[in-house]
């Protein structure tokens, strides 16, 4: 059996799917499951992603769920565990990046690890330990208004240190730029002084290549999906995997198509506005949706009248002002759970009336919908760019899904992705 080179634990489903899609695009066969119990049945593959909805749940629960996923991957002989989180380091002072990393250090026996959320192509960069979105510090960007993980401190060394007792240091850009061998010496010297966690500066793609070379043999690495793209060539060069194969296309899926959006990110709001120009879109106001069952029933009646004419959409997404009003009524977590409950139940009802193609916007929303639909395993297609990871269930009556981060993707993603699910061969 092929040795499991890379075992990924992802803290949400959108990021997990993006990671798997990047590996598939590089010719790496990759299993994708949402239930760690299915890891043993993933077959003869060099990479497996376990994606779970752990980003914003209580830290103790996130640690417990991650432990089960990591143990399943290690039982398969995983050469390296990779903890995948968001490019904007979404977390709070209570976790969950720090507590989960503490757990993974213990399970893998790693001496130290690095944190690399940077995605230069998307202008998410880290310099002097500070996270930037374009030219703005994360704390000056729209992320400061995130309804669940507002990022108000750009200093990631400081952010992570509040989440863990493990000492956190910086691998500065000058040290990364000096190359993998030199950076390795720098880390070893700092580790001798008791530092075990390193926020890695990264501004350019070449920085990610250096960091991938540096960390390829580590027992544990953490970061955003972007650095994962730099590992396959290293594995091939070292003979760890056979020559890559052309990634197979996903099977075509017909049936109705819908957009389900729960993200309140600016990009999602732009994508909804674009979709609404040519498709029916029902905006669900949480202030008028306290009875989730009734809201779903009304939405389904609305859908039945329109589905025969093409794709439709539903959104609980709203402006920061509207989100604040909903949080004042239901509480921060209560508002999020209400939105997830409505969209999750709606997904199940839509499947019952013939919908087979789903584009879902938002990591937490994606997790809720996949859970409600009872999906535990997916076949992921090749990466199509930021926010464009697609997958198909392996049932006789398959569902096609695109689970996208709220912050990513082209403005016309919703309609074009639903159309592409009808004929994936045309896309590849």
Secondary structure, DSSP 8 states (H G I E B T S, - for coil): -----EEEEESSHHHHHHHHHHHHHTT--EEEESSGGGGGGS-S-SEEEEE-S-SSS-HHHHHHHHHHHHHHHHHTT-SEEEEE--TT---BTTBSHHHHHHHHHHHHT-S-EEEE--BGGGTEEEETTEEEETTEEGGGSGGGG-SSS-----BHHHHHHTT-SS-EEEE-HHHHHT-HHHHHHHHHHHHHTT--EEEE-B-SHHHHHHHHHHHTT-SEEEE-GGGGGGHHHHHHHTTSS-------------SEEEEEE----HHHHHHHHHHHTTS-EEE--GGG-SSHHHHHHHHHHHHHTTGGGS-EEEE----HHHHHHHHHHH-HHHHHHHHHHHHHHHHHHHHHTTEEEEEEESHHHHHHHHHHTT--EEEE----STT--EEE--SSS--EEEEE-TT-S-TTHHHHHHHHTT-HHHH-
